[in-house]
Amino acid sequence: MSARLQTVPSADAKSDLYKSVRERTGALVSGLVPEDMMLQSMEDASPAKWHLAHTTWFFEEFILKPHVSDYTSPDERFAFLFNSYYVQAGPRHTRSKRGLISRPDVAEVFDYRDHVDDAMCRLLGEDRADASTIATLAELGCHHEMQHQELLVTDLLHGLSHNPLLPAYRAPEPMPVTSERPLSWISHEGGLVEIGHDGEGFAYDCEGPRHQAFLRPFKLASRPVTNRDWIAFIEAGGYETATFWLSDGWATCVKESWEAPLYWWLQDDEWWTYTLRGPQPVNLDAPVVHVSYYEADAFARFAGHRLATEAEWEVVGRERSIEGNFLDDTTFRPLPAATPSDEQFWGDVWEWTQSPYAAYPGFSPPDGAIGEYNGKFMCNQFVLRGGSCATAKAQMRPTYRTFFYPHQRWQMLGLRLADDA
């Protein structure tokens, strides 16, 4: 996970960012009991306790150990337990067994965070010759932790969903009463455009270099696909009609016995869903969420349209201000549009594109372990855009790319239709 950072934040700004990010992570686990913090419901997910420790290890490994000569870790074995997949940083504990790490306990993990926070705050307050390098790495570490905040809440949702009591992470809140919004289209003339990060401010390495792309005239839907739309797909036999599906998608649908989005069930002829605010009736006019790429592509075919490319999404999305339902709002679920004209380009749900996650022309990962995050995953995954209700707003910019495998559903994943003009 590498940064392209040209402007170095001031000492106060970098300290404020660090403190605010670390405090938010603490707030996200407030109210959890140690048993909640140990949940690992599948290999793709990690326990909340592990997220707390891994994000701390990141600052320790890439900033404190190389730049503070007298820094001492509370326990050198933590590097083995809490490294994720940075091969050059050393050996790692098996990913699928993170939920078996009962020691160090939760209290020791919080002590570890306090230890690293004390060292980081002292370092960020120093006037040093390598202040620019440290500022770049600290901002990278903060954005890395923001990504893990998103994973923490979605991993916890998946873990809690296996409890027959369907406990609520946060107190239930009623959804607003809404009405159906008609779908209209946003047209774009296409042509030769530039996409990708321009080098100003923070970005991950995979967002650049900025480059040209040619687009045929196209149009994007004026809103995401809603639960109301998705129920029509279900009732029309969408999960039973192979011709809507890619071959791999249909095989996965049959193998996994998919009949609806993840966390949905029928109760007294009404669709319900499990959320971080507990079980609730499906809100018909909220964006559909927890659908895989395979399902999104099948729905688009059913609707007679297609998914957007990431270049199409970017050139339209960058004309919209970054406002929406993000992690900052603590709703922890997609909401219906606030106004009839709200296009919901940002927040609520990540939107699948048809673009494979691949390197842009001229991309090269940086040297060292810190460059491992993005480049080596550019295979067999698809790009999503726009952020979700579990994404920190500070992460968002028009060039931001996230990526998942086409079968995955546990993240806040939705879609927006597109078509040729």
Protein Blocks (a to p, Z undefined) as FASTA:
>chain_A
ZZddfbdcdfklmmmmmmmmmmmmmmmmgoiafklmmgcfbfkbccfklmmmmmmmmmmm
mmmmmmmmkbccfblklmmmmpcklmknopcddfklmmmmmbccfklmmmmmmmmmmmmm
mmmmpccfklmmmmmmmmmmmmmmmmmmmmmmmmmmmmmmmpmnlpafbdcddddddddd
dddddddeeiaddedjehiajddfklpccdddddddddddfbdcdfklmmmmmmnommmc
mklpcfklmmmmmmnopabdehiaceehiacdddfeopadddfkbccehiafklmmmmmm
mnopacddfklmmmmmmmpccddddfklonopacddfbfklnolgghiacddfbdcddde
hiacdedjklmmmmmmnghiacdehiaakbcfklpcfklccdddfkbckbccdddddddZ
Z
